[in-house]
Amino acid sequence: MYANPSKAISFIDTSAQTLAKAYALRPTVLKNYSLENFSIAGFEINFTEILKLASRTSPYKKLARFPSIKIDVSVLIDSKVEVKTIEEVIKNSDKNLIKETNLFDIYEGKNIEDDKKAVAFSITLQAEDRTLTDQEMTDIQKKIFSNLEKLGGVIRGK
């Protein structure tokens, strides 16, 4: 065996199968090949086991025919309200046209009341059958604002 067991690591899955190993070569191997002045490592990958872990569903996702619109929303809200709840309120504003919500900022601190937090989301709007109009985007944005206000939030930068 070429691996130095004191300088080796194995990556094992939940069924105790070794997926990969990385190791330094044993000092005797380095000496036998006149490589004592070098740090040499080796690795082994068990592709058979790794492929068993791969999802069998196709990663292919149909490209959208129509462009999306991204809007950002920042809301000042009670610090006890969970981000998941805020996200659900946003998504429920229009389940057909809101395709994605991404949290990109949570702020608590200077210039924010002690029991409040500022939460900001990037929201992707898109229709599968048409290009959205500015009016549709504005209407959805107003609905999001209204729903967040019903939750007790104050829209920032409105």
N, C-alpha and C positions, 0 to 999 in steps of 0.2 A: 504494500500500500504506500502510495506516495504522499498522502495527506498527513499533515501534522495535526493530531487530534486536539492539541492544546490551542491551535489557531485555526479552528474550523467552525463553520456554522451550517446548519441544515434548515431548510424551509419545509415544514411538514403540514399537510392538510388535516382536516378534521377526522379523517379515517386513518390516520397514522401513516399515510403513504408519504415517502420523501419526494418532494417536488424538485428540489434543487439543493446543491451543496456548493459552498465556496470554502477554500482552504489555502493555507500556505504550505509549501512543500517542506517535507521533513529535512532537517539539517544534513542527514546522511545522504539524501538524494542530491542536495545542493553540492555537497562535497564530492560525491562520485562523478559529477559532471563539471567540476571546477567552477561552480556558480556561487561560492560562499559570499561573495561581495555584492550579490544581488538579492532583492526581495522578489520572489516569484510566487504567484498564486495560481491556483487552478480552479475550475468550476465544472460541475456536472449538472445537466438539466434533464429531468425525466419528462420528455414531451408527451409520452403516452399518458401519464397521470395528469399533466396540465391540461391536455385536450379534453379529458373527461370532465374537467371543471368548467369548460367553456359553455356558454349558453348556446343552446341549439336553435334559438330564434334568430332570425335574420336581422343584422344591424341596419339593414337598408331602411331608409325612411324617404318617402316620396318628397321631392322638392316642391315647395309651394309655387303655384302659378302666379300668385298675386303677392305684392309686397306687404310687409308688416310695418306697423307703426310702433315706436317705443315712446312711452311716456314715463316720467318719474313722478312719484308722489311721496311727499314727506308729511308725516302727521305727528303732532304732539299729543300724547295719550297717557293715561294712567299707567304707571310702571307695572302694575299687577296684571294688565291685559297681556296675554301671551301672543307672541309673534304669529303663531299658527292661527289664532283667532282672527287677527288682523288680515292675514293672507286669505283666509276663507271668506271674509267679508268682501275683500277686493274681488276675488274670483267669482263670487255669487252676484256681483254687480252686472255681469253679462257672461254667462257660461259659454255662449257660442263664440264670442269674438275675443275674449281674453284667453290667449293661448299659453301665456307663461307669466309668472311673477317671480322676481328675484330680489331677495333682501340684500341691500348693499350697504346699509348703515344703521347702527343703533347708537344713540348718544345719550348719555346721562352725565350731567356735570354742570360746569360753569354756564350760566345764563339759562338753565333749565330748572324748573321748580323741583324740589326734592322728591316729590311723589310722582314725577312725570318722566317720560323718556321720548326722545324723538326717533322715529323709525322711518326709514326711507326704502321704497321699493322701485324697481324698474319693471314696467309692465309692458308686455308685448301684445298688441292687438292685431288680429288678422282674420280676414274672411276667406273661405275656401273658394268662393264663387265670384268674387269681385274685388276691386280695389276700394278700400274704405275712403269715404269722403271726410273732409275736415269736420263737417257737421256731425257725422257719426262718432268721430273721435272725441269731439267736444261733449256730445251727449253722454258717452260712456264715462268720460272724465268727471262730469258733473254727478253722475250716478255713484261713482266711486267715492267722490267727496261727500255726497249726501249720506251714504251708508257708513262711512268712517265717522262722520259727525254724529250719527245716531248711536254709534258705539262709544261716544264720549270724546272723540278726537277733535283736534283743531288742526286744520290744514295749514301747513307752513308754505309761504311763498305763493299764495293764491292770488 
